[in-house]
């Protein structure tokens, strides 16, 4: 994996520390930019992951460079449509 690639971590239902470790693994492989992606209830966990990684694991070495929010449309099994919030938090090594 070259240092120019972007690492993506999809945040879901697991404990935040699992995603912090995934982020740490990406950084140790030389990835300079990591994007945390989450939907719905996992959004708050993605924010926690970004803050834990930035403040506890890489103080002064990792910064949030962009935050993008939006809405995805989900189609339920019965055919109905539902909107769900999404977030992408971009972390860059300094």
N, C-alpha and C positions, 0 to 999 in steps of 0.2 A: 504494500500500500504506500503510495507516494505521499509526501507532505502536502501536495496541492489538492488532494481529494477532500471532500466534505464528508464528515461522519454524521450519520443520522441515528438518533436514539428515539424509538417510539415508546412513549410513557403510557402505561396502562394501569392495571389493578395491583401489581406487585408492590412491595414496600419501596419507598423512595431510595433506600440505600442500594438496592439492586441496580437502579438506573444511574446512580452516582458511580457505581463500580463500572458500569458499561461506558460511561463518559470517561472515566479514568483510563480504562483500557484503550479507548480511542486516542487519547492524548499521549499515552505511553508508546503508541505505534507511530507517532509523528504527525497525526492529523492536526491541522492548525485551526480548522473551523468545524464546530459540532452544532447540529441543529436538533433541539429537543422538540418532538411533535407530540401533541396530546389533543384529545377530544373530550367534550363533556365533563364528567366529574373528575377526570384525570388531569384537568388543567391545573388545579391547585397543587397537585403532586409534581407536575412539571416545573412549576415555579419553585417549589421546595427543592427539587433536584438542582436547579440552576443556582440557587442561593447556597446550598450545602457545598456544591462543587467549588463555587467561586470563593466563599468565605472560609471554609474549613479545610478543604483538600488542596486548593491552589490559590492561597491568598496572594494577591498582587500579580498573579501569573495568568489569570483568566478573567475576561470581561464580557459583559453582555453587549453585543454590538447592534442587535436588532430584535424587535419583537413584532411579530405579525399576528393579527387576529382575523377571524373570518367565520363563515358559516358553511357547513356541509349539509346537503339534503339527503336524508336516509329514507329508503323505501322499506316499510315494514312488511312482514309476511302477508298481511291482509291487503297489501297494495296501497295503504295510506302512506302519506309522506310526512316526514318530521324533520325539522331543522335542528342541527346540533352545532354548538360552538366549537371552534378549533383554535389552537394557538401554536405558533412556532417561535421558539426562543433560540436565537443564534448566539453561540458562545465562541469567542476567539482567544487563542493563546497570545499573550503579550510578549 
